[in-house]
Amino acid sequence: MAVRYAHRDLKTHLSLFRMCHSLAHPDFVCQGNMTLLSNYSLSFQFAGIGQRCLAAMVDALILNLSVIFLIYVSGIDPSSPDEGPRVLIFWLMIPWFYFTTMESSSRKGTLGKTMMNIEVTDRDGKQISFGRAGVRAAVKIGSLGLGFLLALFSARRQALHDVVSGSIVTVSTD
């Protein structure tokens, strides 16, 4: 059933006309000075804690193997106290880069999230920017995993890094 909106205010009409053409949704039809909208709403199925934990385990395995390999091929001796800062940089920067690039990509998630069919989006379901993904990754790494506890009590199942970065984790619709 279509809901009909008549617009007399030119400014309102123009903004809705622009919105109509930008959404490109089959239920959203523009006709002259009228806009028809039928049952259009954003709804998401938020990713469950189990899905997120399994994705995190896959990502942890990938990251641990990658960091160990890169430390080995770079010739750094991780047992040497003098090499501690370099090793720490590997353990911080490689995960940050991995999460940031993967979650801001068109894939909208890491390899673990892709395997679990979940994705990271903004609150409107759109791909997040590199900057937003970078903040999200920094808070995730900095909270040492404790930020996930917030997801247990959040209606949107948002962890601390999701709340800070304004993102949500949803079941992929693709």
N, C-alpha and C positions, 0 to 999 in steps of 0.2 A: 504494500500500500504506500503510495507516494505522499509525502508531506509537501504542501505547496507554500512557498514564501513569496509574497509580493513586496517589492522594494520601491518606495517612493523617493528615498534619499539617494541621490546620485552617488555620493561617496560610498555608501554601504553597497550599492549595486555594483560599482566598479571593483571593490575589494572581493566581493563574492564571485564576480565574474572571473577575476584573476585566479582565485582559489579553485574555481570550477575547472578551469583549463589546466591548472597545475596538478590536480589530483589524478586526472585521466582514469577515473574509476567508472565502470560500466553503469553503475546505478546513479551516477551524478550527471545530470543532463542540463545544459543551459539552453534556454529559449528566450530570445529577445530580452524583455525586462523581467523575466521570471527565472527562478532557479528551482529545479525539482530535485529533491533528495529523498531517496528511499532507504531507510534503515541502514545508514552508513555510520559506523562507529569503529573506533580502534579497540580491539580486544587482543589480549596476548595470553598464551599459556606459559606461565613462568616455569623455568626449569626447576626441577626438584633438587633437593639436597643430595640425594644419591647420584643423580646424573652429574652434578657438579663435582662431587668427590671422585667419581670414576674418571672424569675428564682431567681433574687435577693430578690424579695418579699417573695417567698416561703422559701428561705434560712433564711431570716430575721425572719420570723415567727418561724421556727424550732429553730433557735439560741436563740431568746428571751425566748421562752418557756423553752428551755434546761438550759440556764443560770439562769433564775429565780428559776427553780426547784432545780438546784445544790446549789445555794446560800441558799435556804430554808432548804434542807436536811443537809447542812454543819453546820447549826446553826449560821451562820453569821447574824448579825442585820444590814441590809443595811441603816437603818436610823441613826445609830450611827456614829458620825464623826471619831471615832477611827478605825472603820472598813472600812473606805474609801479606803485605799490602797488594802485591800484584795478583796473588791468588784471590784475595777478597774482591778485587775489581772484576776478575773473571766471574766469580759467583754472584755478583750484583748486576753487572752490565749485560751479560749474555741473557739472563732471564728477562731483564727489563726490555731489551731490544726484541726478544722473541715475542713476549706478550704484546708489546706496543705495535709492532709491525703486523702481526697476525690478526689482532683484534680490530685494527683500523683498516684492514684490507677488505676487499669485496667479499671475502670468505666470512667475515665478521666473527672469527673465532680461531682459536689455536687448533692444532691437530687433534688434541684430546676432545675439545668441544665439537669439532666436526664429526669425530667418530661417535659421539653421544647425541648428535643431531640437535645441538643447542648453539645459540649465537648471542653475541653481545651487541646490543643496540642502544640508541638513546631512548628516551621515554616515548618517542613517537614511532619507534620501530625502524629508525633510519640508521645507516652505518655511522659509527662514531669517528671523529677526527683523530689524527695522529696525536695531537696535543691532549685530547681527552683520554685517549688510550694510554698515553705516557703517564698522566696523573694517576689513572687507575692502576697501572702496573707498579708505580712507585709506592702507592699506599698498600697494595697487595703484598709487595715484598717487605716493606717496612713494618707491617703489622704481624709479620711472621706467621701468617695463617690464622691468627686469632680473630681477625676481622670477619671470618666466615661464621662465627658464632651469632652475629647479628642477623644472619639470614634465617636462623631458626625462629626468630621472633618478628620478622618483618612480613607484612601482608604481601608484598611483592617479592619476597624471598631475596632481598638485596643484602649483600654483604657490605662491610664498611667501605671497601673500595668502589662498590657500585653507587652507594649513597653519595660519597664525596665527588665522584666523577659524573654523577647524573646519568647513570646507565642502568640497564636492566639486562637480565639473562633470560632468554625465552627459548621455547622449543621452536626449532626452525620450521617454517612453512614451506620451504622448497623441497 
